[in-house]
Amino acid sequence: MAPSMSVQGERNHTSVAMFILLGLSDEKEVQLILFPIFLVVYLLTLLWNLGLIILIRMDSHLQTPMYFFLSFLSLIDICYSSSTSPRMLSDLFKDEKMISFISCATQYFVGCWMGLAECCLLAAMAYDRYVAIGRPLQYSAIMAPGLCQKMVAGAYGSGFLGSLVQTVTGFHLYYCGPNIIPNFFCDITQIISLSCSDPFISQIILFLVCTFVGFNSFLVTMLSYVFILASILKISSVKGSAKAFNTCASHLAVVILFHGTGLSVYLLPSSTHSTKQDKVLSVFYVIFIPMLNPLIYSLRNKEIKEALKRVVKRLTHYLSKNNICAGVISLIRNTEV
């Protein structure tokens, strides 16, 4: 631990300047196995999410509210994964996984911001699916571009403010000695427990932010699906019901993955699962879900597949055209010589 000196009143105190992350495992053999796995997962997360964003921006057929929201969900997944994965990968080669106080606060701020923003964005996407299924004739009028932009701004803004409040109050506490975090990233609940001052206010603020942003977003999402289910049940034909359900199946799968894992990590009593189980759930929540989201939306999505074919066809045509032009220019130059 690297201490720094601070003065409060007339007494001298030693405050923590560095935290130590225990990481995923102490065994070198396990770390060598984990590194290529998590490196591939991180690179695929960047590739698939960035590819989905570019595809949505390039194809005019995907300029709809659902894909507008999906592009910002992919951006969240990129930032969320990037807040933890690079350091986790580098720490696998370190004997002592130290992180500075400021770096720890920054990592938590970005991760929390993206996590809360994803909660809000999933709620906005659930409402979008309800309007598409329950009120299809008014869909274009209700989900106008202006409203979609405001919903995305609200999701990112709510996440930013919620994360800022949590980070400031949590890291403003006095840390005098214990500095070992039993995880591979900075988790505010584990950090607060290391504080030498009373964490009551920070815990209350953490609870309020999780309630107002996290729980309320989850409630909006669940209510939207209640209305979606009611709308589907009103459809007389089985084929029509199946088609309506398929329009929200991918989003529902992402919601179950995100909220289900999050509830398991943060709401279940610690007595019900071990530290190793906590780490496994955290890995899935922080590392794997950002990679899985674009796959879930793409694998069975005919519009995404058709858009990809169109973009590939355009690029192939563009490249072949340039090659032909280059060949003609080369032929003319050779003739002149």
N, C-alpha and C positions, 0 to 999 in steps of 0.2 A: 504493500500500500504506500502510495506517495502522499504524505500529508502536506497541508498548507495551513498557515497560521491565520486566525481571525480573532478579533477582540469583540466581546459582547459585554458591555458594562465595564467592570474593573477586572474581569477574569480573562485569562488566555485560554483559548480552546484550540484543539487540533481537529480540523475538519477534513473530510474525505475528499481527495482530488481525483482518485481513480477507483473504479469498480473492477472486480474480477468476475468474469463470466465462467461458469463451470463447463459450459458447452454441452455437446450431446454425449460425449464419451471420453474417458481418460485413456482408453486403450489405443495405442498407435496403429495396430492392425485394423481396428474398426474405423478409425479416422481415415486411413488410406483407402478403405472401401467406400466410405461415405462421400469423399471428395468428388470423384468422377460422377457419382450418381446425382449429387446436388448441383454440380456444375452443369450437367446436361439438362436437368430440370429448370435451372435458372435461364439457360440459353434458350430453351424451348419456350419458356414463359415470355421472354422478350420477343422472340421470333414470331410466335403465334399471335400475341396481342398486338404487336406493331403491324404485322401483316394484315390483321383484321381491320385496324384503324385505316391503313392505306387503302384497302379494298373498298371499304365503305365510302371513303372520300373520292375514290376514282370512279365508282360505278353509279350512274344516275338512277338506276332502279332501286338502289338502297337508300335513297334520300327520304326516308320515312322516320317518324318519331322513334319507333322501336330501335332502328339501327343507329339513330342519332344518340340515344341513350347508351346503346351497346358500345359505341366507340369511346365514350367517356368512362364506361365501366372497364374497358381494356386499358385505358390510360391509368386508372386507379390501380389496377392489378400490376402494371409495370412499376409504378412508384412504390406500391406496397411491398412487392417482392424485393425491389432494389434497396429498400430501407434496411433490410436485414441480411439478405443472401450474400452480398459481397464480403461483408465482415465475417459472417459465419464461415464462409469458404476459406478466408485467410486465417481464421482462428484455428482451423483444423490442423495447421502446421505449427502452431505455437504451443509451447509447454505451459505458459502462463498467459491466459486470455484476458488482457487488461484493456479497459476502455475508459477514456477520460470522462469526467463529470459532464462536461459540455457535450461531448459526442454522444453520451448515453441519453441526455435530455433531448438532443436533436433527433436521434434515432427513434425515441419514443414518440416525439411530437409528430414526425412524418408518418410513422406507422399508425398512430392513433387517428390522425387526420384522415388518412386514406380509409381506415376501417370504419369510422363514423360516416364518412362520405358515401361509402359503399352501402351502408345500411339505408341511408336516405335515398340513394339512387335506385336501389332495389324496390323501395316503396313506390317511387315515381314510375318505375317500369311496371309494377303490379297494377297501378292505377291505369296506365296506358293500355294494358291488356284487358282490363275491365271495360274501358270505353270501347275498345275494338270489338269485344264480344257482346257486351250488353247494349251498346248504343252505336251500332255500326253506321247508321245513316248520318249521325251527327259527329262521327269520328274526326273528319277533317276540320270541322269548325271548332270542336273542343280542343283537340290536340294541335293547335296552331303553332307555328315555329316560335312565336314570341313566348307562349306558355312553356314550351319545351326548354327554351333557353333559360327562362326564370327558374324552372324546376332543377336544372343542372346547377345553376349558380347557387340556388338555395341549398342543394346537397353539399356542394363543395364549401360553401360559406358556413353552414352548420357544423360540418366536420372540422373546419379550421378553428372556429371559436371554441367548440367543445374541447378540442385537443389542446388549444392554447391555455385554457383555464386549468385543465388537468395538469399540464406540464409545469406551469408556473407554480401552482400550489403544491404539487408533489415534490418538485426539486427545490422549492424554497425552504423546505424543512431542514433541520440541522442534522447532519450526518457526522458522527464523531469517531466511529471506530469500525463497526462491522461493515464490510464492503463486498461480500461474496453473494453474487446473484446466481441461484441454482437453475440457470437456464442458458440458452444460447443467444438471447437478445434481452434488451432492457424492458422489463415488464413492470409497470408502475405499482401493481399490487405487491410484488416481491420487493421493490425498492422502498416503498413506504414502510414496510415491516423492519427495515434496517435503520430507520430514523431514531435518533436519540431524543427528539422532541415529541410532543403530543401530536399524533397524526389525525386526530378526530376531525378537524376542519377539512383536511385533504380527503379523508374518507367520505365525508358527507358530500363534498363537491363531486368526487368521483361517482358516487351513487346517483346524485342528481343529474349529472351529464348523461350517464348510462340510461337513466330513466327517461329523460326528456328527449334525447336524441335516439339512442339505441332502441329502447322499448317502444316508444311512440312510432318509430319507423316500422318496427316489427308488427305493431298493432295495425297500422295502415295497410301493410302488406297482407296480413291475415284477413282483414275486413274486405279488402279488394277480392281476395280469393273466395270468400263467402258469397259475394255478389256475382263473381264469375261462375261459381258452381250453380247458383240459383238461375242464372241466365242460360247455362248449358242445359239444365233440367227442363227448361221451357221449350227447347228445340225438339220438335216432334220426331224427326228422322234420326236414326242411329248414325248415319253417315255424316249428317250435319253436326251432331254432338261430338263425334270423333274429330272432325275437322276443327271445330272450335277449341277442343281441348289441346290439339296438337299445336295451336298457335301460342299456347302459354306453357307447354310441357317443359321446354328448355329453361325458361325462367324459373319455374317451380322447382326444378332440379337444383339450380344454382342457389335458390333461397334455402332449400332444405340442407344443402351442403354447408353454406355459409353460417346460417343461424344455428343449425344443429350442432356443428362443431364448436361454434363460439359459446353456446350455452353449456356444452360439456366442459369446456376449458375454464370458464369464469364463474358459472353459477352452481355447479355441483360442489358439495362440501369436499374439502381436501381429504377428509377421512375416508372417502369412498374410493379414492384412487391414489396410487403411489406417484412419487416424483418422476419415475420413468414413464408412467402412463401420461402424466402431464406433458412431458417433453414430446412424446409421440403425437399427442393431440395437437400440440403447438406447431410441430413440424407440418402436419397435414393442413392446419389452419393458415399458417403463415407462408409456407413454401409451395405446397401442392395445389391448393385451391386456385391461386392466381394462374396456374398453368392449365387447370382443368376447365375454367370458365369459357375460354374461347373455343375449346374442343366441344363442350356441351352444346354451345350455340351453333356450331358449324357442321358437326358430323351428319346430322339428320335434317339439315336445313337446305331445302332445294334452292331457295333464293340465293344463299351464299355460294352454293356450288355453281349455279348458273352464272352468277356475277364473276366468280373466279375464272370460269371458262371464257367469258367475254373479255376479261382483262388480259388473260394469257393470249387469246387470239389477236387482240389489238397490239400487244407487245411483239408477238411473233411477226405480224404484218409490218410493224414499224421497223423491226430489225432487218427483215428480209428486204424491205424497200431501201433501207440505207445501204445494205450490202450490194444491191443492184446498182444504186447510184455510184457507189465507190468503184464497182467493176467497170461501169461506163466511163468514169473519169480516168481510171487507169488505162483503159483501152485507147481513149483519145490521146492521152499523153504518150503512149507507146507508138501510136500512129504518127504523131508529130515528130518524134525522134527518128 
